[in-house]
């Protein structure tokens, strides 16, 4: 992996590869937008207002100068594209997840092997430009969750994150956080764009992705996130991600 900080590299667009048995990258930001592509493993990306769980073949944009951190409980292989706004054919996305196609994945892998400390030759520059041209066409995917900033409902969110199987209704959780259920319901919609029920279901699905990616069985994951009926969990997972848990990671 490069020993230089990405902010010390002068190229307007470049890719750095990384692999780790476990990952706990501290909070940091960069002067360029960063596209973090997962080749293998399961990666969790957090910003101050959102988090994403990224399986292989997906990537997440992090906006320039936005604080973020990366964690992975198991082995993970990444490619990070750092790119100046003026180098993209279209304005960079706000932070969000995308599905990476085979061509873009191959281009990212090839670009990661290029030197970063000297200007690219003509062939290498063309390869990087093809990569940048392809990025705006990649589809956005729902692998993220807006995280509330209001401290009252942030306490509810943190409690559910610590125990996704928590069965309490919003009124009970709100009372424990020192807020009324009605206020909590309103704040969830205002701060996350989802109702409390939608938000909790998405949180459970993202936790399920993390644990399934580590090899935990489908039945065990279903129980750990609050489903007593495995068939119900599989149906919800299929509706959200387009495939059953068993097939999703093949």
FITOR-954055 format. One record per residue (C-alpha): y, x, z; residue number from 1. Coordinates in pm, whole numbers, padded with zeros to 5 digits, m for minus. Layout:
+--------+--------+--------+-----+
:     yy :     xx :     zz :   k :
+--------+--------+--------+-----+
:      Y :      X :      Z : NUM :
...
+--------+--------+--------+-----+
END
This chain:
+--------+--------+--------+-----+
:     yy :     xx :     zz :   k :
+--------+--------+--------+-----+
:  00000 :  00000 :  00000 :   1 :
:  00359 :  00119 : m00068 :   2 :
:  00526 :  00308 :  00215 :   3 :
:  00871 :  00210 :  00088 :   4 :
:  01034 : m00106 :  00214 :   5 :
:  01067 : m00361 : m00069 :   6 :
:  01444 : m00359 : m00013 :   7 :
:  01452 :  00015 : m00094 :   8 :
:  01300 : m00034 : m00441 :   9 :
:  01553 : m00057 : m00723 :  10 :
:  01345 : m00242 : m00985 :  11 :
:  01461 : m00605 : m01025 :  12 :
:  01101 : m00734 : m01019 :  13 :
:  00787 : m00564 : m00889 :  14 :
:  00456 : m00646 : m00721 :  15 :
:  00304 : m00485 : m00411 :  16 :
: m00064 : m00536 : m00329 :  17 :
: m00200 : m00551 :  00024 :  18 :
: m00537 : m00602 :  00189 :  19 :
: m00618 : m00633 :  00558 :  20 :
: m00906 : m00730 :  00783 :  21 :
: m00659 : m00931 :  00990 :  22 :
: m00288 : m00980 :  00935 :  23 :
: m00002 : m01037 :  01176 :  24 :
:  00310 : m00947 :  00979 :  25 :
:  00623 : m00979 :  01197 :  26 :
:  00921 : m01199 :  01120 :  27 :
:  01131 : m01040 :  00848 :  28 :
:  01340 : m01120 :  00543 :  29 :
:  01412 : m00949 :  00211 :  30 :
:  01709 : m00946 : m00022 :  31 :
:  01493 : m01078 : m00306 :  32 :
:  01285 : m01392 : m00337 :  33 :
:  00920 : m01321 : m00254 :  34 :
:  00619 : m01485 : m00415 :  35 :
:  00312 : m01426 : m00196 :  36 :
: m00012 : m01473 : m00389 :  37 :
: m00347 : m01498 : m00208 :  38 :
: m00635 : m01337 : m00399 :  39 :
: m00890 : m01369 : m00117 :  40 :
: m00893 : m01512 :  00234 :  41 :
: m00670 : m01769 :  00400 :  42 :
: m00305 : m01691 :  00471 :  43 :
: m00059 : m01880 :  00691 :  44 :
:  00308 : m01838 :  00604 :  45 :
:  00579 : m01955 :  00845 :  46 :
:  00954 : m01989 :  00812 :  47 :
:  01195 : m02138 :  01063 :  48 :
:  01158 : m02483 :  00912 :  49 :
:  00812 : m02494 :  00748 :  50 :
:  00463 : m02351 :  00731 :  51 :
:  00201 : m02325 :  00460 :  52 :
: m00172 : m02252 :  00460 :  53 :
: m00266 : m02074 :  00140 :  54 :
: m00625 : m02052 :  00009 :  55 :
: m00721 : m01818 : m00277 :  56 :
: m00559 : m01890 : m00612 :  57 :
: m00236 : m02017 : m00457 :  58 :
:  00101 : m01867 : m00376 :  59 :
:  00412 : m01950 : m00182 :  60 :
:  00773 : m01877 : m00270 :  61 :
:  00994 : m01755 :  00013 :  62 :
:  01365 : m01767 : m00065 :  63 :
:  01577 : m01452 : m00060 :  64 :
:  01701 : m01357 :  00288 :  65 :
:  01480 : m01618 :  00457 :  66 :
:  01302 : m01507 :  00774 :  67 :
:  00926 : m01551 :  00748 :  68 :
:  00603 : m01419 :  00894 :  69 :
:  00244 : m01396 :  00767 :  70 :
: m00078 : m01433 :  00965 :  71 :
: m00444 : m01430 :  00872 :  72 :
: m00730 : m01458 :  01122 :  73 :
: m00976 : m01300 :  00878 :  74 :
: m00980 : m01060 :  00583 :  75 :
: m00711 : m01130 :  00324 :  76 :
: m00601 : m00978 : m00008 :  77 :
: m00243 : m01043 : m00123 :  78 :
: m00004 : m00964 : m00406 :  79 :
:  00367 : m01001 : m00328 :  80 :
:  00615 : m01031 : m00613 :  81 :
:  00973 : m00943 : m00517 :  82 :
:  01227 : m01057 : m00772 :  83 :
:  01604 : m01068 : m00811 :  84 :
:  01740 : m01412 : m00896 :  85 :
:  01892 : m01288 : m01224 :  86 :
:  01553 : m01156 : m01340 :  87 :
:  01391 : m01501 : m01352 :  88 :
:  01423 : m01718 : m01664 :  89 :
:  01490 : m02015 : m01434 :  90 :
:  01643 : m02019 : m01085 :  91 :
:  01385 : m01923 : m00818 :  92 :
:  01222 : m02206 : m00633 :  93 :
:  01319 : m02292 : m00283 :  94 :
:  01041 : m02201 : m00047 :  95 :
:  00724 : m02386 : m00143 :  96 :
:  00362 : m02354 : m00257 :  97 :
:  00230 : m02333 : m00613 :  98 :
: m00107 : m02316 : m00788 :  99 :
: m00157 : m01986 : m00973 : 100 :
: m00343 : m01988 : m01304 : 101 :
: m00577 : m01712 : m01422 : 102 :
: m00321 : m01550 : m01649 : 103 :
: m00059 : m01522 : m01375 : 104 :
: m00319 : m01389 : m01133 : 105 :
: m00424 : m01121 : m01384 : 106 :
: m00059 : m01029 : m01446 : 107 :
:  00010 : m01001 : m01072 : 108 :
: m00293 : m00774 : m01027 : 109 :
: m00186 : m00554 : m01317 : 110 :
:  00176 : m00536 : m01200 : 111 :
:  00064 : m00430 : m00850 : 112 :
: m00083 : m00114 : m01003 : 113 :
:  00246 : m00010 : m01165 : 114 :
:  00478 :  00253 : m01014 : 115 :
:  00774 :  00122 : m00816 : 116 :
:  00979 :  00438 : m00780 : 117 :
:  01071 :  00495 : m01145 : 118 :
:  01175 :  00276 : m01441 : 119 :
:  00893 :  00096 : m01620 : 120 :
:  00792 :  00197 : m01969 : 121 :
:  00826 : m00057 : m02250 : 122 :
:  00472 : m00195 : m02227 : 123 :
:  00488 : m00236 : m01850 : 124 :
:  00828 : m00404 : m01871 : 125 :
:  00691 : m00654 : m02125 : 126 :
:  00400 : m00736 : m01895 : 127 :
:  00634 : m00806 : m01603 : 128 :
:  00855 : m01021 : m01826 : 129 :
:  00555 : m01232 : m01935 : 130 :
:  00472 : m01281 : m01568 : 131 :
:  00827 : m01395 : m01488 : 132 :
:  00831 : m01626 : m01790 : 133 :
:  00510 : m01797 : m01673 : 134 :
:  00618 : m01869 : m01316 : 135 :
:  00845 : m02174 : m01371 : 136 :
:  00557 : m02365 : m01534 : 137 :
:  00318 : m02333 : m01239 : 138 :
:  00254 : m02662 : m01056 : 139 :
:  00380 : m02726 : m00704 : 140 :
:  00108 : m02816 : m00451 : 141 :
:  00112 : m02987 : m00110 : 142 :
: m00009 : m02708 :  00114 : 143 :
:  00287 : m02707 :  00350 : 144 :
:  00448 : m02891 :  00634 : 145 :
:  00812 : m02917 :  00736 : 146 :
:  00847 : m02811 :  01098 : 147 :
:  01096 : m02998 :  01319 : 148 :
:  01387 : m02805 :  01468 : 149 :
:  01498 : m03064 :  01724 : 150 :
:  01356 : m02927 :  02052 : 151 :
:  01233 : m03268 :  02166 : 152 :
:  00999 : m03332 :  01875 : 153 :
:  00932 : m02961 :  01830 : 154 :
:  00755 : m02986 :  02167 : 155 :
:  00537 : m03264 :  02024 : 156 :
:  00468 : m03058 :  01711 : 157 :
:  00376 : m02750 :  01912 : 158 :
:  00143 : m02951 :  02137 : 159 :
: m00039 : m03098 :  01837 : 160 :
: m00061 : m02758 :  01671 : 161 :
: m00226 : m02621 :  01986 : 162 :
: m00466 : m02918 :  01999 : 163 :
: m00495 : m03095 :  01660 : 164 :
: m00760 : m03329 :  01802 : 165 :
: m00515 : m03472 :  02057 : 166 :
: m00575 : m03850 :  02035 : 167 :
: m00252 : m03967 :  02199 : 168 :
: m00023 : m04211 :  02020 : 169 :
:  00339 : m04115 :  01957 : 170 :
:  00471 : m04307 :  02258 : 171 :
:  00247 : m04106 :  02492 : 172 :
:  00330 : m03774 :  02330 : 173 :
:  00701 : m03856 :  02325 : 174 :
:  00703 : m03946 :  02695 : 175 :
:  00549 : m03609 :  02777 : 176 :
:  00824 : m03442 :  02572 : 177 :
:  01101 : m03637 :  02744 : 178 :
:  01200 : m03864 :  02458 : 179 :
:  01135 : m04227 :  02370 : 180 :
:  00878 : m04315 :  02109 : 181 :
:  01140 : m04488 :  01896 : 182 :
:  01367 : m04183 :  01897 : 183 :
:  01075 : m03951 :  01823 : 184 :
:  00968 : m04167 :  01527 : 185 :
:  01319 : m04159 :  01383 : 186 :
:  01353 : m03784 :  01432 : 187 :
:  01021 : m03708 :  01265 : 188 :
:  01135 : m03883 :  00947 : 189 :
:  01479 : m03723 :  00962 : 190 :
:  01358 : m03368 :  01023 : 191 :
:  01030 : m03351 :  00830 : 192 :
:  01062 : m03617 :  00561 : 193 :
:  00740 : m03779 :  00687 : 194 :
:  00645 : m04041 :  00941 : 195 :
:  00475 : m03911 :  01252 : 196 :
:  00137 : m04033 :  01127 : 197 :
:  00180 : m03861 :  00789 : 198 :
:  00296 : m03541 :  00957 : 199 :
:  00004 : m03531 :  01201 : 200 :
: m00249 : m03591 :  00922 : 201 :
: m00100 : m03308 :  00713 : 202 :
: m00106 : m03076 :  01015 : 203 :
: m00474 : m03155 :  01072 : 204 :
: m00554 : m03088 :  00707 : 205 :
: m00378 : m02751 :  00714 : 206 :
: m00561 : m02653 :  01032 : 207 :
: m00882 : m02762 :  00860 : 208 :
: m00807 : m02532 :  00565 : 209 :
: m00757 : m02238 :  00800 : 210 :
: m01084 : m02299 :  00983 : 211 :
: m01293 : m02384 :  00679 : 212 :
: m01169 : m02067 :  00516 : 213 :
: m01306 : m01868 :  00809 : 214 :
: m01650 : m02019 :  00756 : 215 :
: m01652 : m02290 :  01022 : 216 :
: m01881 : m02579 :  00925 : 217 :
: m01736 : m02902 :  00790 : 218 :
: m01877 : m03107 :  01079 : 219 :
: m01734 : m02866 :  01338 : 220 :
: m01392 : m02862 :  01174 : 221 :
: m01387 : m03243 :  01160 : 222 :
: m01444 : m03260 :  01536 : 223 :
: m01190 : m02987 :  01609 : 224 :
: m00912 : m03173 :  01432 : 225 :
: m00986 : m03516 :  01574 : 226 :
: m01236 : m03686 :  01341 : 227 :
: m01548 : m03825 :  01507 : 228 :
: m01673 : m03943 :  01166 : 229 :
: m01733 : m03651 :  00928 : 230 :
: m01740 : m03883 :  00625 : 231 :
: m01388 : m04002 :  00706 : 232 :
: m01266 : m03644 :  00726 : 233 :
: m01426 : m03557 :  00392 : 234 :
: m01264 : m03860 :  00229 : 235 :
: m00918 : m03771 :  00364 : 236 :
: m00964 : m03408 :  00258 : 237 :
: m01069 : m03511 : m00095 : 238 :
: m00770 : m03744 : m00128 : 239 :
: m00534 : m03462 : m00024 : 240 :
: m00683 : m03166 : m00212 : 241 :
: m00882 : m03322 : m00494 : 242 :
: m01225 : m03200 : m00384 : 243 :
: m01463 : m03205 : m00090 : 244 :
: m01437 : m02928 :  00172 : 245 :
: m01770 : m02781 :  00061 : 246 :
: m01657 : m02749 : m00301 : 247 :
: m01296 : m02653 : m00237 : 248 :
: m01377 : m02293 : m00139 : 249 :
: m01633 : m02223 : m00412 : 250 :
+--------+--------+--------+-----+
END
